[in-house]
Amino acid sequence: MMMSFFDQFASPSFLGVPLIAIAIALPWVLFPTPTSRWMNSRMTTIQAWFINRFTNQLMMPLNVGGHKWALILTSLMIFLITINMLGLLPYTFTPTTQLSLNMGFAVPLWLATVIIGMRNQPTIALGHLLPEGTPIPLIPVLIIIETISLFIRPLALGVRLTANLTAGHLLIQLIATAILVLLPMMPAVAILTATVLFLLTLLEVAVAMIQAYVFVLLLSLYLQENV
C-alpha cells in the first residue's frame, strides 16, 4: 500500500516509450500566441502583462550585462509554473518531482553564472570565498567552507523544488485516501477532512507558483554576484 503512494512519481510510459517528453512539451502548446489582429485577446494581454512585470522585477537589481539573461530566466519561470500547475490535475504526471530534471536545470545555469564571474571579474568572484578581515588561522577553513557552500548551491536548488512538490503531492494523496476510508464509517469526519483537503490544494497551488519563482529568483541572485 505504501508503495502505491510513490507510484505517481514514476515516469509513465506507453509501449515502452517514456511519456515525460510529452509532459515537458505540453505546456508550450497551451500558451496563447499573439495574432495579426490589431487587438490581442484577454489571455494574450494578461500573459504579456505578467511577463513584463516579472521581467522588470527580476532584472531590476542586475546591471546591463545581466539583462541578457532575461529571456532564459523568464522562459524558465513560465515553464516551471505551468508544469507545476498541470501536475496538480488528476491523472497527470509532474516532471518537476524528478530530481534529475531539476538538477538538469540547476547545474548548467549555476555553472554558467560561475563561469561568467570567473571570466569577467575573477578577483571579485574568488574574493567571495574569503570574507574580508578573516583571521589568518581561519583562512584555510573558511575557504574550504565557502567552496563547499558554492558547490552545494545547485543541489539546494534542485532538492528544494523536488522536495516541496513531492511532499505536497504525497500529503494530498494521503488525505484523499483517508477520506475514502472514513466516508462509510464517519461521514462528518470525512467531510471535515475533505475541507482540509480543499484548503491544502489551494496551498499547493500557491506552493507550485512560489517554488518556481524562488528557483528563478535564486538563479538571478547567483547571477547578480558574478556580473
Secondary structure, 3 states (H helix, E strand, C coil): CHHHHCHHHCCCEECCEECHHHHHHHHHHHCCCCCCCCCCCHHHHHHHHHHHHHHHHHHCCCCHHHHHHHHHHHHHHHHHHHHHHHCCCCCCCCHHHCHHHHHHHHHHHHHHHHHHHHHHCHHHHHHCCCCCCCCHHHHHHHHHHHHHHHHHHHHHHHHHHHHHHHHHHHHHHHHHHHHHHHHHHCHHHHHHHHHHHHHHHHHHHHHHHHHHHHHHHHHHHHHHHHC
